[in-house]
Amino acid sequence: MRSLARLAVVGALLASGTASARDGDNINLYRYVLDVDVPESPALVALEEAPLRVLLGAAPKPVMATVLASTTPGALSPGLSLDIAPYFLFGGGIRSLSSYRSNSVAGRLMRVLTKTTVSAALLPDTTDGGPWRVGFGLRTTFHDPHDPVLNSALPERVAEELERHGVPPPADSDEDVSGRGVDLSALFDQAEREMRSRSGDIQVSAGWGVSARTEGGVFTGEGLRDTRHTFWLTGQAALGRRFDVLATMQVLDAFRSGRALRTGLGVQRKTSVADFRAELTYDGTDERLHPGAAIDVKLPGCTSAIASLTTASGADRDEAPVLRGQLQLRWYFARCR
């Protein structure tokens, strides 16, 4: 009954969004997803397989797929994850522009729902003899001043440019406005610069994830063990168009006696071809400071490659930290050059 109630609530919210999109200023939100700041998969955060411990606070992309390989001394672990926004999955992107920008309680809640993703990940277990490690996560963005639909005139500019060239307005269901004989790249570039130059604005996101090891095969196993719940809150403040300060707090293994707190600070430097990040975290599981660094290189076709190097806690509290490297290849939905 609870599941049915949740589905009813989501359905009502989606229905209200679709109904309000008939007010006359219809847009499809997913035409305006910019290729900037792709946050980590929440399922991988739960599995301790995110590239770094200090997480991005930016809004997620509607869809993202990740393949990865992590290495520690004596072990190599591949994996994959899939993230998707239920609002995107169920076709909720068609909205009234005025309702999306509304600062009413309903308007704010709908923006949070739009930026909520669910995530699942799967990795072979190379450390404890079990066949699989599985993760599930949920992530949302509560405050996003870098939203181009909310805080720029990008939708109006695109509509005006299409009209100026005599191009009929796109159908409500169209998630892509390119390929219509009109070059809109300058408008999207301008919107990206405007959003990135909002110095001092803080993006705030939060997430929950659960990880476990399977007993037997991932689909035929007899159950799960070593279940761990992780909660986190993260903020990202822009100090300029190409420089961010990041802060994250995580509660690890929240529902068991081994729970611990992890906090960290990081910086991010952006260029046109890659983003560079560095961090320092304090991990309560071993009461040590752990540094880390990563480079995120943009590739054609809305893909990026991330290489990271960090230290991680040893298997036991008293063991020395181990060096951990990781490589991720990600594809995501966005307006990419």
C-alpha positions in Angstrom: 0.0 0.0 0.0 2.8 2.4 0.8 4.4 1.8 -2.6 1.0 2.5 -4.3 0.7 5.7 -2.3 4.1 6.9 -3.3 3.3 6.2 -7.0 0.1 8.0 -6.6 1.9 11.1 -5.2 4.5 11.0 -8.0 1.7 10.6 -10.6 -0.2 13.5 -9.2 2.9 15.7 -9.3 3.6 14.7 -12.9 0.0 15.2 -13.9 0.0 18.7 -12.3 3.2 19.6 -14.2 1.7 18.4 -17.5 -1.5 20.2 -16.9 0.3 23.5 -16.1 2.2 23.1 -19.3 -1.0 23.8 -21.2 -1.0 27.4 -20.0 0.6 28.7 -23.2 4.3 29.1 -22.3 5.2 25.4 -22.8 8.8 24.3 -22.8 10.6 21.0 -22.5 13.1 21.3 -19.7 15.5 18.8 -21.2 16.3 21.0 -24.2 18.4 23.2 -21.8 20.6 20.8 -19.9 24.1 22.3 -20.2 27.3 20.2 -20.5 28.9 21.3 -17.2 29.5 19.8 -13.8 28.4 16.2 -14.0 28.1 14.9 -10.5 29.1 11.5 -9.2 26.8 8.4 -9.4 25.1 8.1 -5.9 25.2 4.3 -6.1 29.0 4.5 -6.6 29.2 6.9 -3.6 27.5 4.2 -1.5 29.9 1.6 -2.7 32.9 3.9 -1.9 33.7 3.9 -5.7 33.3 7.6 -6.5 36.4 9.1 -8.0 36.8 11.4 -4.9 35.3 11.7 -1.5 34.4 15.4 -1.7 31.4 15.4 -4.0 30.0 18.0 -6.5 26.9 19.9 -5.4 25.7 20.6 -9.0 22.4 19.3 -10.4 22.5 15.8 -12.0 22.0 15.0 -15.7 18.7 13.3 -16.6 20.6 10.1 -17.6 24.1 8.9 -17.0 25.9 5.6 -17.6 29.3 4.9 -16.1 31.9 2.1 -16.6 34.9 2.1 -14.3 38.0 0.3 -13.1 39.4 0.8 -9.6 42.8 -0.5 -8.5 44.5 -0.9 -5.1 47.7 -2.9 -4.4 46.9 -6.5 -5.5 43.4 -5.9 -6.7 41.6 -4.6 -9.8 37.9 -4.1 -9.8 35.7 -3.2 -12.8 32.1 -2.0 -12.4 29.2 -0.1 -14.0 26.4 2.1 -12.9 23.2 3.7 -14.4 21.6 6.9 -13.1 18.2 8.2 -14.3 15.8 10.9 -13.2 12.3 9.4 -12.7 10.8 12.8 -13.9 12.7 12.3 -17.2 11.8 8.6 -17.4 8.1 9.3 -17.2 8.1 12.2 -19.7 7.7 15.0 -17.1 9.9 17.5 -18.9 7.0 19.3 -20.6 6.2 22.2 -18.3 4.9 25.7 -18.2 7.8 28.1 -18.0 6.0 30.3 -15.5 5.1 27.4 -13.3 8.7 26.1 -13.3 10.0 29.5 -12.3 7.4 29.9 -9.6 8.8 30.3 -6.1 5.7 28.9 -4.5 6.0 25.7 -2.4 4.7 23.7 -5.3 7.1 25.3 -7.8 10.1 24.7 -5.5 9.1 21.1 -4.9 8.7 20.4 -8.6 12.2 21.8 -9.3 13.6 19.4 -6.6 11.7 16.5 -8.1 13.1 17.4 -11.6 16.6 17.2 -10.2 16.2 13.9 -8.3 17.9 10.8 -9.7 17.9 7.1 -8.7 21.0 5.0 -9.3 22.1 1.4 -9.4 25.6 -0.1 -9.6 27.2 -3.5 -9.9 30.8 -4.6 -9.2 32.4 -8.0 -8.8 33.7 -8.6 -5.3 37.4 -9.1 -5.3 38.1 -8.5 -1.6 35.9 -10.9 0.4 35.3 -13.9 -1.7 31.7 -12.9 -2.6 30.7 -12.8 -6.2 29.1 -9.3 -6.4 28.9 -5.9 -4.7 25.7 -4.0 -5.4 24.7 -0.4 -4.7 21.5 1.7 -4.9 21.4 5.4 -4.4 19.1 8.5 -4.4 20.3 12.0 -5.0 18.6 15.4 -5.3 19.6 19.1 -5.6 17.8 21.4 -3.2 19.3 24.7 -4.3 20.5 25.3 -7.9 21.2 29.0 -8.8 23.0 27.8 -11.9 19.8 26.5 -13.5 19.6 28.1 -16.9 15.9 27.7 -17.2 15.3 29.3 -13.8 17.9 32.0 -13.8 18.6 33.0 -17.5 16.5 33.9 -20.5 17.8 30.9 -22.5 14.3 29.5 -23.4 13.1 32.9 -24.6 16.3 33.5 -26.6 16.0 30.1 -28.3 12.4 30.7 -29.2 13.2 34.2 -30.5 16.1 32.9 -32.7 13.9 30.2 -34.2 11.1 32.7 -34.9 13.6 35.2 -36.4 14.6 32.5 -39.0 11.1 31.6 -39.7 11.4 28.1 -38.1 8.2 26.8 -36.5 8.4 26.3 -32.8 9.3 22.7 -31.7 6.7 20.3 -30.5 6.4 20.0 -26.7 7.8 16.5 -26.8 11.0 17.6 -28.7 14.0 17.4 -26.3 16.4 18.7 -28.9 16.1 22.0 -30.8 19.2 21.6 -32.9 19.2 20.3 -36.5 16.6 22.9 -37.6 18.9 24.9 -39.8 19.6 27.5 -37.1 22.9 27.7 -35.2 22.0 28.0 -31.5 25.4 27.2 -30.1 26.2 30.9 -29.3 23.0 31.1 -27.1 23.9 28.0 -25.2 27.5 29.2 -24.8 26.3 32.5 -23.5 23.9 30.8 -21.0 26.8 28.6 -19.7 29.0 31.6 -19.2 26.2 33.4 -17.4 25.5 30.5 -15.1 29.2 29.9 -14.3 29.8 33.5 -13.6 27.3 33.7 -10.7 30.0 34.0 -8.1 29.1 33.3 -4.5 26.1 31.2 -5.4 26.1 27.8 -3.7 24.6 24.7 -5.2 23.4 22.3 -2.5 22.7 18.6 -3.0 22.1 15.6 -0.7 22.0 11.8 -1.2 21.4 8.5 0.4 22.8 5.1 -0.7 23.0 1.5 0.4 25.6 -1.0 -0.5 25.8 -4.8 0.1 27.5 -8.0 -0.9 25.4 -10.8 -2.4 25.2 -14.4 -1.2 25.7 -16.3 -4.4 24.9 -14.9 -7.9 23.6 -11.4 -8.3 20.2 -12.6 -9.6 20.1 -16.1 -8.1 21.7 -15.4 -4.7 20.2 -16.2 -1.4 20.4 -12.7 0.0 22.6 -9.8 1.0 25.2 -9.2 3.7 27.4 -6.4 5.0 24.6 -3.9 4.2 25.9 -0.3 4.7 23.8 2.9 4.5 25.5 6.2 3.6 24.0 9.7 3.8 25.7 12.9 2.5 25.3 16.6 2.1 27.5 18.6 -0.3 27.8 22.2 -1.4 29.6 23.8 -4.3 30.3 27.5 -4.4 31.5 29.3 -7.5 34.2 31.9 -6.9 34.4 32.7 -10.6 33.5 31.2 -13.9 36.3 28.6 -13.7 36.9 28.1 -10.0 34.8 26.3 -7.3 35.1 25.5 -3.7 33.5 22.2 -2.5 32.5 20.8 0.9 31.0 17.4 1.8 29.9 15.7 4.9 29.1 12.0 4.9 27.6 9.7 7.6 29.1 6.2 6.9 27.4 2.9 7.9 24.7 5.0 9.5 22.5 2.3 11.1 25.2 0.1 12.7 27.6 0.5 15.6 30.5 1.2 13.2 29.0 4.4 12.0 31.6 7.2 11.3 31.7 10.7 10.0 33.7 11.9 7.0 34.2 15.5 6.1 36.2 17.2 3.4 37.0 20.3 1.4 38.0 20.5 -2.2 38.7 22.9 -5.1 37.9 22.6 -8.7 39.5 24.4 -11.6 37.8 24.4 -15.0 39.2 24.7 -18.5 37.6 24.2 -21.9 38.9 20.7 -22.2 39.2 19.3 -18.6 38.3 20.0 -15.0 40.9 19.5 -12.2 40.0 18.7 -8.6 41.9 18.3 -5.4 40.6 17.4 -2.0 41.5 16.7 1.6 39.1 14.6 3.8 39.1 13.5 7.4 37.8 9.9 7.7 36.4 8.9 11.1 36.8 5.2 10.3 40.6 5.5 10.7 40.8 9.0 12.1 43.2 10.1 9.4 43.4 12.8 6.7 43.3 11.6 3.1 44.3 13.6 0.1 43.0 13.1 -3.4 43.2 14.5 -6.9 41.3 13.9 -10.2 41.2 15.1 -13.8 37.9 15.0 -15.8 38.5 15.2 -19.6 35.7 16.1 -21.9 35.3 13.8 -24.9 33.0 14.1 -28.0 29.4 12.9 -27.8 28.6 13.9 -24.2 31.2 11.6 -22.7 34.0 12.3 -20.3 36.9 10.3 -18.8 37.9 10.7 -15.2 41.2 9.6 -13.7 41.7 9.9 -9.9 44.2 9.0 -7.3 43.4 9.0 -3.6 44.3 7.3 -0.3 41.8 5.0 1.4 41.5 3.4 4.8 43.1 0.0 5.3 41.1 -3.1 6.0 41.6 -2.6 9.7 41.6 0.6 11.7 45.2 0.4 12.6 46.5 -0.4 9.1 48.2 2.2 7.0 46.2 3.9 4.3 46.4 2.3 0.8 46.8 4.1 -2.5 43.7 3.8 -4.8 43.5 4.7 -8.5 40.4 4.8 -10.6 39.4 5.4 -14.2 35.8 6.2 -15.2 34.2 6.6 -18.6 30.8 8.3 -18.5 28.1 9.1 -21.0 25.4 11.6 -20.0 22.4 13.5 -21.5 23.1 17.2 -22.0 23.5 19.8 -24.7 27.0 19.0 -25.8 29.2 20.7 -28.4 
